[in-house]
Amino acid sequence: MDALGACVSIVCLFFLYANEAMFGMPHYVLCNFILIAACLATYSFSCYFFKPKNWGLYLFIIAILNISYCLFTIYHLVQNAPSITVYGFVYFVGEVIIISLLAFFELKLSQKGSISL
């Protein structure tokens, strides 16, 4: 689920990149978001296909990375607030809410797996 969500984010972010004036987030920030989402998708797909024994730890890691992505998004939303349009604000706040909910679910689920650091 996480990997597919990251892929959806990548597609949406490319749309935002192509329509910067409509959303207001600078291209260089959107490129960073796309790169991060691609890395998270790769990590999630890898975990899915390799099925590690200590899956709780890997799920915990992706949850923390998702939370970090949300904080990074909030930071850039605040830093670029003067140029962000209503559409951009709605998109990024919505993305943060969805990813935060997913990360909360992942944290809860990771407790069921064996976590040993």
C-alpha positions as CSV (number, residue, x, y, z in Angstrom):
1,M,0.0,0.0,0.0
2,D,2.8,2.4,0.9
3,A,4.7,1.8,-2.4
4,L,1.6,2.4,-4.5
5,G,0.8,5.5,-2.5
6,A,4.3,6.8,-3.2
7,C,3.8,6.1,-6.9
8,V,0.5,8.0,-6.9
9,S,2.4,10.9,-5.2
10,I,5.0,10.8,-7.9
11,V,2.4,11.1,-10.7
12,C,0.6,13.9,-8.8
13,L,3.9,15.8,-8.2
14,F,4.8,15.6,-11.9
15,F,1.4,17.2,-12.6
16,L,2.2,19.9,-10.1
17,Y,5.6,20.3,-11.7
18,A,4.0,20.8,-15.2
19,N,1.5,23.3,-13.7
20,E,3.7,25.3,-11.3
21,A,1.8,28.5,-11.7
22,M,-1.5,26.8,-10.7
23,F,0.0,25.4,-7.4
24,G,2.8,27.8,-6.6
25,M,5.5,25.4,-5.3
26,P,8.9,26.0,-7.0
27,H,10.2,23.4,-9.5
28,Y,13.3,22.7,-7.4
29,V,11.2,21.8,-4.4
30,L,8.9,19.6,-6.5
31,C,12.0,17.8,-7.9
32,N,13.1,17.1,-4.3
33,F,9.6,15.7,-3.5
34,I,9.6,13.5,-6.6
35,L,13.1,12.1,-5.7
36,I,12.1,11.4,-2.1
37,A,8.8,9.7,-3.2
38,A,10.8,7.6,-5.7
39,C,13.2,6.5,-3.0
40,L,10.4,5.7,-0.6
41,A,8.6,3.7,-3.3
42,T,11.8,1.8,-4.1
43,Y,12.3,1.0,-0.4
44,S,8.7,-0.1,0.1
45,F,8.6,-2.3,-3.1
46,S,11.9,-3.8,-2.0
47,C,10.5,-4.7,1.4
48,Y,7.4,-6.2,-0.2
49,F,9.4,-8.4,-2.6
50,F,12.2,-9.5,-0.3
51,K,9.8,-10.1,2.7
52,P,12.3,-9.6,5.5
53,K,11.8,-11.7,8.6
54,N,12.0,-8.7,10.9
55,W,9.2,-6.9,8.9
56,G,8.1,-4.8,11.9
57,L,11.5,-2.9,11.9
58,Y,11.2,-2.2,8.2
59,L,7.6,-1.0,8.5
60,F,8.7,1.2,11.5
61,I,11.5,2.7,9.3
62,I,9.1,3.5,6.4
63,A,6.6,5.1,8.9
64,I,9.4,7.3,10.3
65,L,10.5,8.2,6.7
66,N,6.9,9.1,5.9
67,I,6.6,11.3,8.9
68,S,9.9,13.0,7.9
69,Y,8.5,13.5,4.4
70,C,5.4,15.2,5.9
71,L,7.6,17.5,8.1
72,F,9.7,18.3,5.0
73,T,6.5,19.1,3.1
74,I,5.2,21.4,5.9
75,Y,8.6,23.2,6.1
76,H,8.5,23.9,2.3
77,L,4.8,24.9,2.5
78,V,5.7,27.5,5.1
79,Q,8.8,28.7,3.4
80,N,7.0,29.2,0.1
81,A,3.7,30.4,1.5
82,P,3.7,33.7,-0.4
83,S,3.8,31.8,-3.7
84,I,1.5,28.8,-2.8
85,T,-2.0,29.1,-4.3
86,V,-5.1,27.8,-2.7
87,Y,-4.9,24.7,-5.0
88,G,-1.3,24.1,-3.8
89,F,-2.3,24.5,-0.2
90,V,-5.2,22.1,-0.5
91,Y,-3.0,19.5,-2.3
92,F,-0.1,19.6,0.1
93,V,-2.2,19.7,3.3
94,G,-4.3,16.8,1.9
95,E,-1.1,14.9,1.1
96,V,0.3,15.5,4.6
97,I,-3.0,14.3,6.2
98,I,-3.1,11.1,4.1
99,I,0.5,10.2,4.6
100,S,0.4,11.0,8.3
101,L,-2.6,8.7,8.7
102,L,-0.8,6.0,6.8
103,A,2.3,6.5,8.9
104,F,0.2,6.2,12.1
105,F,-1.3,2.9,10.8
106,E,2.2,1.7,9.9
107,L,3.5,2.5,13.4
108,K,0.7,0.6,15.0
109,L,1.2,-2.4,12.7
110,S,4.9,-2.4,13.2
111,Q,4.3,-3.1,16.9
112,K,2.9,-6.4,15.9
113,G,6.1,-7.3,14.1
114,S,9.3,-8.0,15.9
115,I,11.3,-4.8,16.2
116,S,14.9,-5.1,17.4
117,L,17.3,-2.3,16.7
